[in-house]
Amino acid sequence: MAITLSQQQDLLTGKLDLPAITIIELISLAVQNYAITFSTTYQLFNHTDRPLAGTYLNKMLRTCLLIGSSDSRAQAIDSLKNIIISIISTAPDQQFSELLLLDDVSWSDIITNIVDDAFEIFSGVRIEEKSEYKNS
């Protein structure tokens, strides 16, 4: 990414400096960025030969459409926020005291690294669908 999520928020709000950003704002930006990126860079393959990969793609694109729709965006982002926080919270080696020490860049990295997992959970992707898509 050319700029960080925090910098993107600054651009969206017209701020020139880099103030602290909330985790909710970071998640919202990461989710929207992922939806745009996935929907414009997904893999092309023969759906007849790879039906499970096609199912994966359809589920993920449907979630991208929800994020892009003004009618469903807030609800979808809220659900994805809850999933992302759950993923972070259930990491076996995660200590809350360590989370409190993270800066915006570290939080951006964490969220960006798990947003695809959150999309797959929200989309109801099954392991075999993901596997076939990733191996397409």
C-alpha positions as CSV (number, residue, x, y, z in Angstrom):
1,M,0.0,0.0,0.0
2,A,1.4,3.4,-0.9
3,I,0.1,5.1,2.3
4,T,-0.8,3.7,5.7
5,L,-4.4,3.4,6.9
6,S,-3.8,6.2,9.3
7,Q,-2.6,8.5,6.5
8,Q,-5.6,7.5,4.5
9,Q,-7.9,8.5,7.3
10,D,-6.0,11.9,7.5
11,L,-6.6,12.4,3.8
12,L,-10.3,11.5,4.2
13,T,-10.8,14.0,7.1
14,G,-8.6,16.7,5.7
15,K,-5.9,16.5,8.4
16,L,-2.3,17.2,7.5
17,D,-0.7,15.7,10.6
18,L,-0.8,12.1,11.8
19,P,-3.0,12.0,14.9
20,A,-3.9,8.8,16.7
21,I,-6.6,6.8,14.9
22,T,-9.1,4.5,16.6
23,I,-9.0,0.8,16.0
24,I,-12.6,1.0,14.7
25,E,-11.5,3.5,12.1
26,L,-8.5,1.3,11.1
27,I,-10.7,-1.7,10.8
28,S,-13.3,0.2,8.7
29,L,-10.6,1.4,6.3
30,A,-8.9,-2.0,6.1
31,V,-12.2,-3.7,5.3
32,Q,-13.1,-1.2,2.6
33,N,-9.6,-1.4,1.1
34,Y,-9.7,-5.2,1.1
35,A,-13.1,-5.2,-0.6
36,I,-11.8,-3.0,-3.4
37,T,-8.6,-4.9,-3.8
38,F,-10.2,-8.3,-3.8
39,S,-13.0,-7.3,-6.2
40,T,-10.5,-5.9,-8.7
41,T,-7.7,-8.5,-8.5
42,Y,-9.4,-11.9,-8.0
43,Q,-8.1,-14.9,-9.8
44,L,-9.6,-16.0,-13.1
45,F,-10.1,-19.7,-13.7
46,N,-12.4,-22.2,-15.3
47,H,-15.4,-22.5,-13.0
48,T,-16.4,-25.8,-14.6
49,D,-13.1,-27.4,-13.6
50,R,-13.0,-25.8,-10.2
51,P,-16.6,-25.5,-8.8
52,L,-15.5,-25.1,-5.2
53,A,-13.1,-22.2,-6.2
54,G,-16.1,-20.6,-8.0
55,T,-18.2,-20.9,-4.8
56,Y,-15.4,-19.3,-2.8
57,L,-15.2,-16.4,-5.4
58,N,-18.9,-15.9,-5.4
59,K,-19.1,-15.7,-1.6
60,M,-16.2,-13.3,-1.3
61,L,-17.5,-11.1,-4.1
62,R,-20.9,-11.0,-2.4
63,T,-19.2,-9.7,0.7
64,C,-17.3,-7.1,-1.4
65,L,-20.7,-5.9,-2.8
66,L,-22.1,-5.6,0.7
67,I,-19.2,-3.4,1.7
68,G,-19.7,-1.3,-1.4
69,S,-23.4,-0.9,-0.9
70,S,-24.5,2.1,1.1
71,D,-27.5,0.2,2.4
72,S,-25.5,-2.6,4.0
73,R,-22.0,-1.2,4.5
74,A,-22.3,-0.2,8.2
75,Q,-23.8,-3.5,9.2
76,A,-21.3,-5.6,7.2
77,I,-18.3,-3.5,8.6
78,D,-19.6,-3.9,12.1
79,S,-19.8,-7.7,11.7
80,L,-16.3,-7.8,10.2
81,K,-15.1,-5.6,13.1
82,N,-16.4,-8.1,15.6
83,I,-14.8,-11.0,13.7
84,I,-11.4,-9.1,13.5
85,I,-11.5,-8.3,17.2
86,S,-12.3,-12.0,17.9
87,I,-9.4,-13.2,15.8
88,I,-7.1,-10.9,17.6
89,S,-8.5,-11.8,21.0
90,T,-8.3,-15.5,20.5
91,A,-4.7,-15.6,19.3
92,P,-3.1,-18.0,21.8
93,D,0.0,-15.9,22.5
94,Q,-1.8,-12.5,22.6
95,Q,-1.5,-10.5,25.8
96,F,-3.8,-7.4,26.2
97,S,-1.0,-5.5,27.9
98,E,1.0,-5.9,24.7
99,L,-1.9,-4.6,22.6
100,L,-2.0,-1.4,24.7
101,L,1.6,-0.6,23.7
102,L,1.0,-0.9,19.9
103,D,1.2,2.2,17.7
104,D,-1.0,3.0,14.7
105,V,1.4,1.3,12.3
106,S,1.5,-1.9,14.3
107,W,-2.3,-2.0,14.6
108,S,-2.5,-1.4,10.8
109,D,-0.2,-4.3,10.2
110,I,-2.2,-6.6,12.5
111,I,-5.5,-5.7,11.0
112,T,-4.3,-5.9,7.4
113,N,-2.8,-9.3,8.0
114,I,-6.1,-10.8,9.2
115,V,-8.8,-8.9,7.2
116,D,-8.8,-11.7,4.6
117,D,-9.5,-14.3,7.3
118,A,-12.3,-12.1,8.6
119,F,-13.8,-11.8,5.1
120,E,-13.8,-15.6,4.7
121,I,-15.4,-16.2,8.0
122,F,-18.1,-13.5,7.3
123,S,-18.6,-14.9,3.8
124,G,-19.1,-18.5,5.1
125,V,-16.2,-19.9,3.1
126,R,-15.4,-23.5,3.8
127,I,-11.9,-24.9,4.0
128,E,-12.2,-26.9,0.8
129,E,-13.5,-23.9,-1.1
130,K,-10.6,-21.7,0.0
131,S,-8.1,-24.5,-0.7
132,E,-9.4,-25.0,-4.3
133,Y,-9.4,-21.2,-4.9
134,K,-5.9,-20.7,-3.6
135,N,-4.6,-23.6,-5.7
136,S,-6.3,-22.3,-8.9
